Amino acid sequence: LLEIMAAFLNHDITPVVPSEGSVGASGDLTPMSYVVAALMGEREVFYEGKQIPAEMALEKAGLSPYLFKPKEPLAIMNGTAIMTGIATILVERAQRILNAVIYATALSIHALMGNAHHYHPAISKAKPHPGQIFVADVILQLLTSREEPSAFESKALETLQDPYSIRCTPQVAGVLYDTLRWVHEWVEIEANSSNDNPIFDPETNQVIMGGNFYGGHIASAMDSMKAALASIADMSDRQIAVMVDSNVNRGLPADLVQLSGDERLFNHGFKAMSIASSALAAEALKLTMPAASFSRSTESHNQDKVSMGTIAARDAARICCLVERVVAIHLLSAVQACEIRGGISARPKLDRIFQRIREIAPSLYEDRPMDKDIEAVVRAISGSDLFEAIHE
């Protein structure tokens, strides 16, 4: 069985599996049944860029349909493989989002002439959540300059304290950092465990029936990660709103329009970007309803309490997609604002990321489509090392 599964991977044969239909106990029965069928040469698979019958793909790859031995189909189907597989991928995606939003916030602080003292180590020492400590420390590192911090800060009395969306970034993003620590541990345990029922105890040779197929830990982990990620989107959206509002952005032009004279009147700058960010953040927040709360009795009340772990994981995947785009807009807005404000070169670590983003997306002067810019930055967040230097 392991050999045919390895052969599928090595020949890049991917079973076509529905994303809906699992209640998360007894495991991911419905979607995993499609995997079992594909190994037998039934249903369909993705192969060589096409969706074709599994039997045809096996023939082309020189493989034979697998003849299952006793209990093997149950062992594959009766577990949490789908939800755990999704969760494994999302933990890394969420970490990349966290890295990117810390950079975006540091750029926003510079653009808004914000206060570096909000991230003083004494504040985190007084409330020593590891995530808060980490985020505040990284922001301070990114704000490092050859000049005194006060040289970059607004001197107006009303700017003594920055808005919560900026000032409280360690307390907001730190929650995602700390959530990912225990979520990573839970997902790792789940991925390296036996989800089957019954369990064969090798020490006593007993056949023991239980409930390891129940995806409660993954459901709880994904529901918690959903809330932490959506909060990042909300925070980013609020920072964008501050930067585009000339009433509160400390001297930047409305909507970050980088033109003067009559030309400014006929261009909208980042107005539509901020609207899009608000819509994306709202959708992410809407999806934070815990899936685990919607347990439904099924299978003639045999499965009378279920986890909904796969729904939680799918929701988390959608939220990741939305938050990546909010943070991409945040980065683009912050870079535009820093460009207008000037002085970014005096902060070498920020300047490095500023220059890298400008290689991906050019400055905005006259209005132009920005959707490709957003997707380019999303790719940098999710699939490059652009923000990995945060751990150096």
MITIMAR-268820 format. One record per residue (C-alpha): residue in one letter; x, y, z. Coordinates in Angstrom, 2 decimals, decimal comma, padded with zeros to 5 digits, always signed. Layout:
N
+------+---------+---------+---------+
: resn :       X :       Y :       Z :
+------+---------+---------+---------+
:    A :       X :       Y :       Z :
...
+------+---------+---------+---------+
***
This chain:
392
+------+---------+---------+---------+
: resn :       X :       Y :       Z :
+------+---------+---------+---------+
:    L : +000,00 : +000,00 : +000,00 :
:    L : +002,78 : +002,45 : +000,89 :
:    E : +004,57 : +001,57 : -002,32 :
:    I : +001,56 : +002,39 : -004,55 :
:    M : +001,03 : +005,65 : -002,64 :
:    A : +004,71 : +006,51 : -003,21 :
:    A : +004,32 : +005,61 : -006,89 :
:    F : +001,39 : +008,02 : -007,20 :
:    L : +003,56 : +010,77 : -005,73 :
:    N : +006,57 : +009,96 : -007,88 :
:    H : +004,48 : +009,89 : -011,06 :
:    D : +002,61 : +013,06 : -010,03 :
:    I : -000,79 : +011,35 : -010,04 :
:    T : -003,20 : +013,28 : -007,83 :
:    P : -006,64 : +011,87 : -006,96 :
:    V : -009,55 : +014,24 : -007,61 :
:    V : -011,06 : +014,75 : -004,16 :
:    P : -014,13 : +016,86 : -003,26 :
:    S : -013,47 : +019,60 : -000,72 :
:    E : -016,93 : +019,28 : +000,83 :
:    G : -018,63 : +016,33 : +002,48 :
:    S : -016,61 : +015,57 : +005,61 :
:    V : -017,95 : +016,07 : +009,14 :
:    G : -014,54 : +015,26 : +010,63 :
:    A : -015,56 : +012,03 : +012,43 :
:    S : -015,27 : +009,18 : +011,58 :
:    G : -012,42 : +011,06 : +010,08 :
:    D : -012,52 : +012,32 : +006,51 :
:    L : -014,47 : +009,34 : +005,19 :
:    T : -016,03 : +010,90 : +002,10 :
:    P : -013,00 : +012,70 : +000,61 :
:    M : -010,59 : +009,89 : +001,50 :
:    S : -012,82 : +007,35 : -000,23 :
:    Y : -011,87 : +009,08 : -003,48 :
:    V : -008,19 : +008,44 : -002,71 :
:    V : -008,91 : +004,76 : -002,07 :
:    A : -010,86 : +004,54 : -005,34 :
:    A : -008,04 : +006,15 : -007,32 :
:    L : -005,51 : +003,66 : -005,96 :
:    M : -007,85 : +000,93 : -007,21 :
:    G : -007,98 : +002,54 : -010,66 :
:    E : -011,44 : +004,01 : -010,18 :
:    R : -012,81 : +007,59 : -010,28 :
:    E : -010,55 : +010,35 : -011,68 :
:    V : -007,14 : +011,86 : -011,13 :
:    F : -005,06 : +014,82 : -012,26 :
:    Y : -002,24 : +013,59 : -014,48 :
:    E : -000,03 : +015,40 : -016,98 :
:    G : -002,07 : +018,57 : -016,57 :
:    K : -005,43 : +016,91 : -017,26 :
:    Q : -008,29 : +015,40 : -015,28 :
:    I : -008,64 : +011,85 : -016,58 :
:    P : -009,93 : +008,44 : -015,40 :
:    A : -007,62 : +006,88 : -012,84 :
:    E : -007,44 : +003,66 : -014,83 :
:    M : -006,04 : +005,56 : -017,83 :
:    A : -003,46 : +007,37 : -015,71 :
:    L : -002,27 : +004,13 : -014,13 :
:    E : -001,87 : +002,55 : -017,55 :
:    K : +000,12 : +005,51 : -018,88 :
:    A : +002,38 : +005,46 : -015,81 :
:    G : +002,92 : +001,72 : -016,07 :
:    L : +001,21 : +001,01 : -012,74 :
:    S : -001,35 : -001,62 : -011,81 :
:    P : -004,53 : -000,93 : -009,82 :
:    Y : -003,97 : -001,77 : -006,16 :
:    L : -005,74 : -004,78 : -004,68 :
:    F : -006,46 : -003,88 : -001,06 :
:    K : -005,79 : -006,30 : +001,75 :
:    P : -008,05 : -006,64 : +004,82 :
:    K : -008,52 : -003,43 : +006,82 :
:    E : -006,33 : -001,29 : +004,53 :
:    P : -009,19 : +000,74 : +002,99 :
:    L : -010,53 : +001,49 : +006,47 :
:    A : -007,08 : +002,51 : +007,66 :
:    I : -006,83 : +005,09 : +004,88 :
:    M : -010,38 : +006,42 : +005,07 :
:    N : -011,06 : +006,42 : +008,80 :
:    G : -008,77 : +009,26 : +009,83 :
:    T : -008,10 : +012,99 : +009,76 :
:    A : -005,73 : +013,04 : +006,77 :
:    I : -007,55 : +015,72 : +004,75 :
:    M : -007,96 : +018,27 : +007,53 :
:    T : -004,45 : +017,58 : +008,84 :
:    G : -002,92 : +017,93 : +005,38 :
:    I : -004,62 : +021,29 : +004,89 :
:    A : -003,59 : +022,41 : +008,38 :
:    T : +000,05 : +021,47 : +007,77 :
:    I : +000,22 : +023,75 : +004,73 :
:    L : -001,65 : +026,58 : +006,46 :
:    V : +000,69 : +026,75 : +009,45 :
:    E : +003,52 : +027,76 : +007,12 :
:    R : +001,30 : +030,18 : +005,20 :
:    A : +000,21 : +031,84 : +008,42 :
:    Q : +003,83 : +032,23 : +009,55 :
:    R : +004,66 : +033,93 : +006,25 :
:    I : +001,70 : +036,28 : +006,70 :
:    L : +002,96 : +037,16 : +010,18 :
:    N : +006,44 : +037,95 : +008,85 :
:    A : +005,02 : +040,16 : +006,10 :
:    V : +002,66 : +042,12 : +008,32 :
:    I : +005,46 : +042,98 : +010,74 :
:    Y : +007,39 : +044,51 : +007,83 :
:    A : +004,24 : +046,30 : +006,64 :
:    T : +003,69 : +047,78 : +010,09 :
:    A : +007,29 : +048,99 : +010,40 :
:    L : +006,96 : +050,69 : +007,00 :
:    S : +003,68 : +052,26 : +008,16 :
:    I : +005,34 : +053,58 : +011,29 :
:    H : +007,98 : +055,31 : +009,19 :
:    A : +005,41 : +056,66 : +006,73 :
:    L : +003,25 : +058,09 : +009,53 :
:    M : +006,18 : +059,48 : +011,54 :
:    G : +005,17 : +057,07 : +014,28 :
:    N : +006,69 : +056,57 : +017,70 :
:    A : +009,36 : +053,92 : +018,24 :
:    H : +008,88 : +054,05 : +022,02 :
:    H : +005,62 : +052,08 : +021,68 :
:    Y : +007,82 : +049,01 : +021,16 :
:    H : +010,23 : +049,59 : +024,05 :
:    P : +011,34 : +046,31 : +025,69 :
:    A : +010,07 : +047,50 : +029,08 :
:    I : +006,49 : +047,33 : +027,78 :
:    S : +006,81 : +043,67 : +026,83 :
:    K : +008,73 : +042,91 : +030,02 :
:    A : +005,69 : +044,11 : +031,94 :
:    K : +003,45 : +041,75 : +029,92 :
:    P : +005,77 : +038,99 : +028,72 :
:    H : +003,75 : +037,06 : +026,18 :
:    P : +006,36 : +035,53 : +023,83 :
:    G : +004,55 : +036,74 : +020,71 :
:    Q : +004,32 : +040,30 : +021,96 :
:    I : +008,01 : +040,28 : +022,84 :
:    F : +008,96 : +038,88 : +019,43 :
:    V : +006,90 : +041,31 : +017,35 :
:    A : +007,97 : +044,40 : +019,33 :
:    D : +011,62 : +043,37 : +019,10 :
:    V : +011,48 : +042,84 : +015,34 :
:    I : +009,73 : +046,17 : +014,77 :
:    L : +012,46 : +047,93 : +016,76 :
:    Q : +015,13 : +046,15 : +014,70 :
:    L : +013,48 : +047,23 : +011,46 :
:    L : +013,28 : +050,84 : +012,67 :
:    T : +017,00 : +050,90 : +013,46 :
:    S : +018,69 : +053,99 : +012,03 :
:    R : +021,89 : +055,95 : +012,03 :
:    E : +019,88 : +058,79 : +013,55 :
:    E : +017,95 : +059,13 : +016,79 :
:    P : +014,36 : +057,76 : +016,62 :
:    S : +013,02 : +061,21 : +017,44 :
:    A : +014,33 : +062,47 : +014,10 :
:    F : +011,63 : +060,44 : +012,35 :
:    E : +008,76 : +061,17 : +014,73 :
:    S : +006,09 : +063,81 : +014,54 :
:    K : +006,52 : +066,57 : +017,11 :
:    A : +002,82 : +067,50 : +017,33 :
:    L : +001,31 : +067,00 : +020,77 :
:    E : -001,63 : +064,98 : +019,42 :
:    T : +000,78 : +062,41 : +017,92 :
:    L : +002,26 : +061,41 : +021,29 :
:    Q : +000,40 : +058,11 : +020,95 :
:    D : -000,19 : +056,40 : +017,62 :
:    P : -003,57 : +054,80 : +016,77 :
:    Y : -004,22 : +051,39 : +018,31 :
:    S : -003,90 : +049,59 : +014,97 :
:    I : -000,25 : +050,67 : +014,90 :
:    R : +000,66 : +051,05 : +018,56 :
:    C : -000,83 : +047,67 : +019,54 :
:    T : +000,71 : +045,64 : +016,72 :
:    P : +002,78 : +043,53 : +019,18 :
:    Q : -000,38 : +042,77 : +021,14 :
:    V : -002,34 : +041,91 : +017,94 :
:    A : +000,24 : +040,13 : +015,79 :
:    G : +001,73 : +038,56 : +018,90 :
:    V : -001,49 : +036,58 : +019,31 :
:    L : -000,93 : +034,93 : +015,92 :
:    Y : +002,70 : +034,18 : +016,86 :
:    D : +001,65 : +032,48 : +020,10 :
:    T : -001,29 : +030,70 : +018,47 :
:    L : +001,01 : +029,23 : +015,83 :
:    R : +003,30 : +027,82 : +018,51 :
:    W : +000,67 : +025,51 : +019,98 :
:    V : -001,12 : +024,95 : +016,67 :
:    H : +002,16 : +023,72 : +015,16 :
:    E : +002,55 : +021,26 : +018,04 :
:    W : -001,02 : +019,94 : +017,72 :
:    V : -000,79 : +019,54 : +013,94 :
:    E : +002,55 : +017,76 : +014,25 :
:    I : +001,13 : +015,31 : +016,80 :
:    E : -001,95 : +014,68 : +014,65 :
:    A : +000,13 : +014,11 : +011,52 :
:    N : +002,35 : +011,57 : +013,26 :
:    S : -000,41 : +009,62 : +015,01 :
:    S : -002,70 : +006,70 : +014,23 :
:    N : -006,22 : +007,97 : +013,56 :
:    D : -007,62 : +004,52 : +012,86 :
:    N : -010,35 : +002,53 : +014,57 :
:    P : -009,96 : -000,11 : +015,80 :
:    I : -006,37 : +000,13 : +017,02 :
:    F : -004,21 : -003,01 : +017,14 :
:    D : -002,04 : -002,88 : +020,25 :
:    P : +001,29 : -004,51 : +019,28 :
:    E : +002,24 : -005,08 : +022,92 :
:    T : -000,86 : -007,07 : +023,88 :
:    N : -002,23 : -008,05 : +020,45 :
:    Q : -005,56 : -006,60 : +021,54 :
:    V : -008,03 : -005,09 : +019,10 :
:    I : -009,17 : -001,88 : +020,83 :
:    M : -012,02 : +000,29 : +019,57 :
:    G : -011,89 : +004,00 : +020,26 :
:    G : -012,24 : +007,44 : +018,70 :
:    N : -008,86 : +008,56 : +017,34 :
:    F : -010,63 : +009,43 : +014,09 :
:    Y : -012,21 : +012,44 : +015,81 :
:    G : -010,66 : +015,67 : +014,48 :
:    G : -011,29 : +017,83 : +017,51 :
:    H : -007,74 : +019,07 : +017,94 :
:    I : -007,42 : +020,11 : +014,31 :
:    A : -010,85 : +021,77 : +014,42 :
:    S : -009,91 : +023,78 : +017,51 :
:    A : -006,48 : +024,66 : +016,09 :
:    M : -007,89 : +025,87 : +012,78 :
:    D : -010,75 : +027,79 : +014,40 :
:    S : -008,26 : +029,57 : +016,66 :
:    M : -005,89 : +030,30 : +013,80 :
:    K : -008,81 : +031,71 : +011,77 :
:    A : -009,52 : +034,30 : +014,47 :
:    A : -005,87 : +035,28 : +014,86 :
:    L : -005,40 : +035,64 : +011,09 :
:    A : -008,59 : +037,64 : +010,59 :
:    S : -007,46 : +040,00 : +013,34 :
:    I : -004,28 : +040,61 : +011,31 :
:    A : -006,43 : +041,55 : +008,30 :
:    D : -008,47 : +043,95 : +010,45 :
:    M : -005,33 : +045,56 : +011,85 :
:    S : -003,75 : +045,93 : +008,40 :
:    D : -006,92 : +047,41 : +006,97 :
:    R : -007,04 : +050,00 : +009,76 :
:    Q : -003,40 : +050,97 : +009,14 :
:    I : -004,20 : +051,42 : +005,45 :
:    A : -007,19 : +053,59 : +006,39 :
:    V : -004,94 : +055,84 : +008,48 :
:    M : -002,37 : +056,21 : +005,69 :
:    V : -004,90 : +057,22 : +002,99 :
:    D : -006,81 : +059,70 : +005,20 :
:    S : -005,28 : +063,18 : +004,96 :
:    N : -007,04 : +064,15 : +008,21 :
:    V : -004,92 : +061,75 : +010,27 :
:    N : -001,91 : +060,69 : +008,15 :
:    R : +000,32 : +063,54 : +009,35 :
:    G : +000,83 : +065,45 : +006,14 :
:    L : +000,58 : +062,80 : +003,45 :
:    P : -001,68 : +063,53 : +000,46 :
:    A : -005,20 : +062,11 : +000,42 :
:    D : -005,26 : +058,53 : -000,92 :
:    L : -001,47 : +058,74 : -001,34 :
:    V : -001,83 : +060,41 : -004,75 :
:    Q : +001,74 : +061,15 : -005,80 :
:    L : +000,91 : +064,03 : -008,15 :
:    S : +000,55 : +067,78 : -007,79 :
:    G : -001,60 : +070,52 : -009,25 :
:    D : -004,66 : +069,76 : -011,36 :
:    E : -003,43 : +066,21 : -012,07 :
:    R : -004,08 : +065,29 : -008,44 :
:    L : -007,78 : +066,08 : -008,90 :
:    F : -008,20 : +063,46 : -011,62 :
:    N : -006,45 : +060,53 : -009,92 :
:    H : -007,63 : +058,39 : -007,03 :
:    G : -004,37 : +056,84 : -005,86 :
:    F : -005,02 : +054,17 : -003,22 :
:    K : -008,71 : +054,95 : -002,69 :
:    A : -009,93 : +051,78 : -004,42 :
:    M : -007,14 : +049,77 : -002,79 :
:    S : -008,37 : +050,78 : +000,65 :
:    I : -011,94 : +049,87 : -000,31 :
:    A : -010,80 : +046,45 : -001,52 :
:    S : -008,82 : +045,93 : +001,68 :
:    S : -011,89 : +046,72 : +003,77 :
:    A : -014,00 : +044,23 : +001,82 :
:    L : -011,38 : +041,48 : +002,11 :
:    A : -010,94 : +042,07 : +005,83 :
:    A : -014,70 : +041,98 : +006,41 :
:    E : -015,00 : +038,65 : +004,60 :
:    A : -012,14 : +037,20 : +006,64 :
:    L : -013,78 : +038,33 : +009,88 :
:    K : -017,11 : +036,85 : +008,78 :
:    L : -015,50 : +033,42 : +008,36 :
:    T : -014,20 : +033,29 : +011,94 :
:    M : -017,35 : +031,62 : +013,27 :
:    P : -016,01 : +028,40 : +014,87 :
:    A : -016,81 : +025,43 : +012,65 :
:    A : -016,53 : +023,11 : +015,65 :
:    S : -019,65 : +024,74 : +017,10 :
:    F : -021,75 : +023,25 : +014,30 :
:    S : -021,51 : +019,59 : +015,23 :
:    R : -024,39 : +017,62 : +013,68 :
:    S : -025,59 : +014,11 : +014,55 :
:    T : -025,12 : +011,83 : +011,51 :
:    E : -025,20 : +008,21 : +010,42 :
:    S : -028,43 : +007,33 : +012,26 :
:    H : -026,96 : +008,94 : +015,41 :
:    N : -023,93 : +006,65 : +015,54 :
:    Q : -021,79 : +009,69 : +014,73 :
:    D : -023,82 : +011,86 : +017,09 :
:    K : -020,96 : +014,22 : +017,92 :
:    V : -018,56 : +015,27 : +015,14 :
:    S : -015,62 : +017,68 : +014,86 :
:    M : -016,22 : +019,61 : +011,62 :
:    G : -012,42 : +019,81 : +011,48 :
:    T : -012,22 : +019,74 : +007,69 :
:    I : -014,66 : +022,64 : +007,41 :
:    A : -012,54 : +024,55 : +009,94 :
:    A : -009,42 : +023,84 : +007,87 :
:    R : -011,12 : +024,89 : +004,63 :
:    D : -012,31 : +028,11 : +006,27 :
:    A : -008,78 : +028,76 : +007,48 :
:    A : -007,47 : +028,27 : +003,93 :
:    R : -009,93 : +030,83 : +002,63 :
:    I : -009,00 : +033,28 : +005,38 :
:    C : -005,30 : +032,84 : +004,52 :
:    C : -006,11 : +033,72 : +000,91 :
:    L : -007,98 : +036,87 : +001,99 :
:    V : -005,41 : +037,99 : +004,56 :
:    E : -002,52 : +037,55 : +002,14 :
:    R : -004,22 : +040,07 : -000,14 :
:    V : -004,97 : +042,54 : +002,65 :
:    V : -001,33 : +042,42 : +003,76 :
:    A : -000,21 : +042,81 : +000,13 :
:    I : -002,30 : +045,98 : -000,16 :
:    H : -000,91 : +047,08 : +003,20 :
:    L : +002,67 : +046,65 : +001,94 :
:    L : +001,95 : +048,50 : -001,31 :
:    S : +000,26 : +051,34 : +000,56 :
:    A : +003,06 : +051,62 : +003,11 :
:    V : +005,76 : +051,65 : +000,43 :
:    Q : +003,87 : +054,35 : -001,49 :
:    A : +003,51 : +056,38 : +001,72 :
:    C : +007,20 : +055,95 : +002,60 :
:    E : +008,16 : +057,08 : -000,89 :
:    I : +006,16 : +060,27 : -000,43 :
:    R : +007,42 : +060,85 : +003,12 :
:    G : +011,07 : +060,26 : +002,23 :
:    G : +013,98 : +059,43 : +004,52 :
:    I : +013,61 : +055,65 : +004,25 :
:    S : +017,26 : +055,24 : +003,25 :
:    A : +018,27 : +056,25 : +006,78 :
:    R : +016,71 : +053,02 : +008,01 :
:    P : +018,74 : +050,34 : +006,16 :
:    K : +016,60 : +047,31 : +007,06 :
:    L : +013,40 : +049,04 : +006,03 :
:    D : +015,04 : +050,44 : +002,93 :
:    R : +016,02 : +046,94 : +001,82 :
:    I : +012,44 : +045,69 : +001,87 :
:    F : +011,26 : +048,98 : +000,31 :
:    Q : +013,60 : +048,46 : -002,65 :
:    R : +012,61 : +044,80 : -003,04 :
:    I : +008,91 : +045,64 : -003,18 :
:    R : +009,58 : +048,39 : -005,68 :
:    E : +011,23 : +045,75 : -007,90 :
:    I : +007,92 : +043,85 : -007,79 :
:    A : +005,54 : +046,79 : -008,09 :
:    P : +006,50 : +050,22 : -009,49 :
:    S : +005,46 : +053,54 : -007,96 :
:    L : +001,93 : +054,72 : -008,54 :
:    Y : +001,52 : +058,13 : -010,13 :
:    E : -001,35 : +058,23 : -012,59 :
:    D : -004,12 : +055,73 : -011,89 :
:    R : -003,57 : +052,28 : -013,38 :
:    P : -004,83 : +048,74 : -012,70 :
:    M : -003,30 : +047,44 : -009,45 :
:    D : -004,60 : +043,87 : -009,38 :
:    K : -001,41 : +042,44 : -010,84 :
:    D : +000,65 : +044,38 : -008,28 :
:    I : -001,39 : +042,84 : -005,48 :
:    E : -000,97 : +039,32 : -006,82 :
:    A : +002,77 : +039,85 : -007,34 :
:    V : +003,18 : +040,84 : -003,70 :
:    V : +000,96 : +037,93 : -002,60 :
:    R : +003,33 : +035,58 : -004,42 :
:    A : +006,23 : +037,21 : -002,59 :
:    I : +004,48 : +036,70 : +000,75 :
:    S : +003,48 : +033,09 : +000,17 :
:    G : +006,21 : +031,71 : -002,01 :
:    S : +009,51 : +033,57 : -001,68 :
:    D : +012,15 : +034,39 : +000,90 :
:    L : +011,44 : +038,11 : +000,72 :
:    F : +010,34 : +038,38 : +004,35 :
:    E : +012,35 : +035,50 : +005,80 :
:    A : +015,18 : +037,81 : +006,88 :
:    I : +012,94 : +038,74 : +009,80 :
:    H : +014,47 : +035,85 : +011,77 :
:    E : +018,09 : +036,82 : +011,17 :
+------+---------+---------+---------+
***
